[in-house]
Amino acid sequence: MSEAKIHEPNLAIHVEDLTVNYGSHPALWDVDLDVPPGVMAAIVGPNGAGKSTLLKAILGLVTPTAGHVYILGRPFGEQRRRVGYVPQRTSVDWDFPTRVLDVVTMGLYGELGWLRRPGRAERERALAALEQVGMVDYQDRQIAQLSGGQQQRTFLARALVQDADVLFLDEPMAGVDATSEAAILSVMRDLRAEGKTLLVVHHDLQTVRTTFDWMALLNVRLIAQGSVEEVYTRENLQEAYGGNVALLAATPQEDRPLGT
Amino acid sequence: MLALLTDYTVQTVILGALLLGLTSGALGSFAVLRQQSLLGDALSHAALPGIALGFLVAGSRSLPALLAGALITAVAAALTITLLLRRSRLKSDAAIGISLSLYFAVGVVLLSYVQGSAGAGQAGLESFLFGQAAAMLRSDLVVMSVLALASLALLLALWKEFEVTSFDPVFAASIGLPVVLLDAVMTAMIALAVVLGLQMVGVVLMSAMIVAPAVAARQWTDRLDSMTILAALLAALSGVVGALISATARGLSTGPLIVLALTVITLVSLAFAPKRGWIASSLARRRARRNLHEHQVLDILQGLALRHDDAAYLSEEGMVDSALGVRARTTLQQLERQGLVERDSHRPEEGPHWRLTAEGREAQGNALHSGGKA
């Protein structure tokens, strides 16, 4: 098995035959996904298409029925330290007694390992990440006192301190204000400029073309993947969403650039 | 009082209550934050069959045997709940309810069997229902200390892992933490805290020792570490207070007194805590409502002035009332004190009339400007 461990070394994310069942329904069926390094990739699809599930299955957070995941040429289990994750903001209780800086420091817990406590060095790194997302002034805030966008930026900072090569973001722009959207987007672009790979669950078809350079269309099965120009076609969108997206595909001038 | 503190039994009870409070308060913080407040209740009721089994196996009322039995059945109940949640469509409150009554019923049956069987008349196991602190021995205290210190040490050692799994289990799993295992360890530790309190507080009231300190502590702080420490201290304090009251007032049992002391602390915290307390939040609500009314009244006066094309238009108070929907007098008087409106007293027979002062008009003009309407 060891000679087979290096697999598709030129891909940031390589997923084979990924299938996930929820009860008797397949949530994902036979998904093969290849994401080259250094792109900002969107996973797009209708509600219930399995977008978040795909992210969670890649990260080993739900157990797939079948399939393999390779990150930068090696099985996911060996590459965990090179991966960062921004879960959906609504997945936690924001009334939890903790402050912004504490949440960001949690991004370093994996690296710290058992029995070691975060100290001054970790605090500095967490502060640097907060600086990147424009949240330094909020470091001592209780997290319930943040706006949705600020909460999302806190989560993004937590992923930034992980200093990962491949980042997975689940709807980072859902329900955030314009300021936060711009801040999040600028951080994502900086990461791409540093050569990192981002795979982003994205809910808004309108902004895909102006924001991302690579996309995967998903509706339980993978409909299409590739550069946005190749994939964003009327036929592909119709196959993923059904008939009612014809208009969207036909009117590119209505696209609103994100974060501007 | 001093004489009390040197009394051997009283000392034992106070030390026991202190240890129990520290443990149940600290671990209870995690139970409550993980939204498992009811779990403590299920675990404590499930300890009863274990106590009876421990007695049957050991053949005597040896505390380690009883506690071991209690721990085993409490953990079994936690597993039952997990299984019910995984294998059925039950919600967690129903799963907890089923497990609680099942184990408690088995416990009561076993208890009556033990009471009826030979030589067990002196077992006194029914004291575990409501606790019997006075029955505590120094050797029991040693057992309690070892278990309490062990679980607090484990909590400290795995602090950051418990912190991140309690706040965001999905993220914790993504950084490679064994979340299921950590959950199981935490549940076992909560079970241990419950079991420690059985002799003193009893099966029925023990869940209060888990939930109440955490609820009280949460009111005063926004940080996990200080909340955990405060919960431990509040529970320990209630333990000592309950033990002392029980020692001075003959015949009052310790466990319920501890729980009562704890309840008083919790109610005070819910009412008076500076940010989250009832009083603070109802004051904040009142301030907000008063602010809103002031803005509305200024808008109403301005609207009437605009309609009549007269900046100094005198509006009848009744009109302001009906536009606001409630009596406007208090709000108008507040605004008068701020110099934003003035009352016209020239025609008392027509009832009170009000208008915006120059200052009030200026304030409104600015507000309208920033609000963007007009």
Chai-1 contact restraints between the chains, C-beta under 6 A:
chainA,res_idxA,chainB,res_idxB,connection_type,confidence,min_distance_angstrom,max_distance_angstrom,comment,restraint_id
A,L59,B,S174,contact,1.0,0.0,6.0,A-B,restraint_1
A,L61,B,V170,contact,1.0,0.0,6.0,A-B,restraint_2
A,L61,B,A173,contact,1.0,0.0,6.0,A-B,restraint_3
A,R80,B,G176,contact,1.0,0.0,6.0,A-B,restraint_4
A,Y85,B,S174,contact,1.0,0.0,6.0,A-B,restraint_5
A,P87,B,V170,contact,1.0,0.0,6.0,A-B,restraint_6
A,P87,B,F171,contact,1.0,0.0,6.0,A-B,restraint_7
A,S91,B,V170,contact,1.0,0.0,6.0,A-B,restraint_8
A,V92,B,D168,contact,1.0,0.0,6.0,A-B,restraint_9
A,F96,B,F167,contact,1.0,0.0,6.0,A-B,restraint_10
A,P97,B,D222,contact,1.0,0.0,6.0,A-B,restraint_11
A,P97,B,R223,contact,1.0,0.0,6.0,A-B,restraint_12
A,P97,B,L224,contact,1.0,0.0,6.0,A-B,restraint_13
A,P97,B,M227,contact,1.0,0.0,6.0,A-B,restraint_14
A,T98,B,L224,contact,1.0,0.0,6.0,A-B,restraint_15
A,M106,B,V164,contact,1.0,0.0,6.0,A-B,restraint_16
A,Y109,B,K160,contact,1.0,0.0,6.0,A-B,restraint_17
A,Y109,B,V164,contact,1.0,0.0,6.0,A-B,restraint_18
A,G110,B,I175,contact,1.0,0.0,6.0,A-B,restraint_19
A,G110,B,G176,contact,1.0,0.0,6.0,A-B,restraint_20
A,Q142,B,D222,contact,1.0,0.0,6.0,A-B,restraint_21
